[in-house]
Amino acid sequence: MSQFSEADFGANGYSSARPDYPETFYKFLSNYHSGSNSQLVDVGCGPGTATFQLVKWLFNFSRFIGTDLSPPMINRANELAARVTGNSNNQNNSLVGKITFHVAACTDFSFLENKSCDMITAAECAHWFDFDAFQLEASKNLSSGGTIAIWGYIDSVLEQYPDTDSLMLDLQYGENKLGPYWEQPGRSILRGLLQDRHLNPELYERIEESHVMARDQPSAATNDFPLLITKEMPLSGYLAYLKTCSAYHAWQKDPKNQGSPDPCDELITTIQAMHPELKDLNYKVRVTWSSFYKVGTRRA
């Protein structure tokens, strides 16, 4: 996670290249939540990807607070918030004072000033946490009946091109590619979809935990799995997405890689050779990810 905190990490590119979470998941969260609707805290918010979506879909909440350890990410989130709330010709003025961002650790809720919140979310970040410490502090700062919601995604595939799956995995985890540059154990925990991390039933009730692999999405859709993460984008956009990962940032900074072929560029070139239509970087591809979620209600 330290890569995201470095001053030269591209938070702007990160926020534009990453997928959004589906409306179906926010509707699931809204229907699941049984507590009050005062304050919602989005922990590990990055540039506000989920925070702004929560504002849109869980609009009954009065206040939204995003926190992250990375100053570049919080700076980007504040820039986006200023852009949204500064738009004078629409209803976004109603968001002024409703959404704020702070640099803070996942277990730091001091900004609440001893007041509780009604929902705590953690999107695409809990694999970096001391999971037990986080859920304990969350329970201390949630109101009775408040919701904890944790979700994330990993390991994209090109839906129309299953013959490229092994190439994707080689880029991400190959010893001569990005594999050695992932911060551990976080990446391995996320790759396992946090299946070995569980909400504590002594702290939470109504616990639900589920996951889906990218290639299993069609069957999951028929079973109403709420967190199917997909994005249609030009191949150039997918290349930009690949370059937002922390391992790529670390690979770039390693002096031994200076002058070496870019592994992400090499991947795209190989895929283009396999599928000539992709020689046009504007060609649209559908990208899907493996995903998971965990929700629980704070015990009274």
Secondary structure, DSSP 8 states (H G I E B T S, - for coil): -HHHHSTTS-HHHHHHHS----HHHHHHHHHH--S--SEEEEET-TTTHHHHHHHHH-TT-SEEEEEES-HHHHHHHHHHHHHHHT-TTSGGGGGTTTEEEEE--TT--GGGTT--EEEEEEES-GGGS-HHHHHHHHHHHEEEEEEEEEEEEEEEEETT-GGGHHHHHHHHH-TTTTGGGS-TTHHHHHHTTTTT----TTTEEEEEEEEE-GGGHHHHHHTT-S---EEEEEHHHHHHHHTTSHHHHHHHH-GGGTTS--HHHHHHHHHHHH-GGGGSTT-EEEEEEEEEEEEEEE--
